[in-house]
Amino acid sequence: MRRLFEENALGRRWGDFLAGLRKGEVVYVPRFRERLRVVKVEPRRQRAKLRRGSLEIEVPFHEISWVEPPPGADPDPA
């Protein structure tokens, strides 16, 4: 399943999004239904530290999504 996901267009865009993830960016975490700011990215561990109010929480990459349209998506699908 993972290989199939990584080989399709959405999986590649998500991978590009994670590869470009930087401190200070805002991401969406469906589990919390919130947009949170990135405090630290740990690519080797596949985790990111995010700020939620006054707390910092660590989440695995698979729980992170983009807030804006994904990289390479048409921003104005008319």
N, C-alpha and C positions, 0 to 999 in steps of 0.2 A: 504494500500500500504506500509506504513512504517513498519508494522509488518511483512509482507511478505519479504521485503528487509532485515530486521534484522535477519530473520530466514534462509536466504540462505547463502551459503558459502562466497560469495563476501561480503555480508553485515556483516558477522561475522568478516572477515579479516579487513574490513574498521573500524569496532568498535574496534578491537584490536589495529589497527594503531593509532586511536585517543586516546585510553587509554594510549598508550605508548609515546604520543607526548610530547616532552621536549623542553625547551628553547635551542636555538642554532641550532636546526635541520632545514633542508631545506625542504619546502613543495611546491607543485605545486598548483596554484590557476587558474583554467581554465578561470574565468572571465577576469583576467588580462593577461592570456597566459604567465605567468612568474613563475619562481622559486623564492620564498621569504624565508627569514630566520625568524624563530619563535623568538619573543622577550619575549612573555608571554603567558601562557596557562591558561584559566579560565574554568575548567570543569563544575563548577556549572552553569555558564551562557552559556555553550556550544559555547564559542568564543575563538579566539586566536588573539593576537596582533602580527603583522608581520612587518618587515622592508622592505620598498620599496624605494630604494635610500636613501634619507635623511629623508623620511617620515615614520612614524609608522601608520599603518592602522589596524583596528579591523575588523575581518571577522567572520561570524558564521562557526561552524564546517562543516556544510553541503557544504561549498564552498571550502573545503580543500581536496586535494588528495595527494597521495604519489608520490615522484619523482622516487624512485627505485621501483623494482617489489614489489607488496604488500606482507605483512607478510604471510608466508606459501606458497608462490608461488614458482614454480620451476624456479630458476634463469637461468637455461640453458635448455630451452625447445627444445631439439634436436630430 
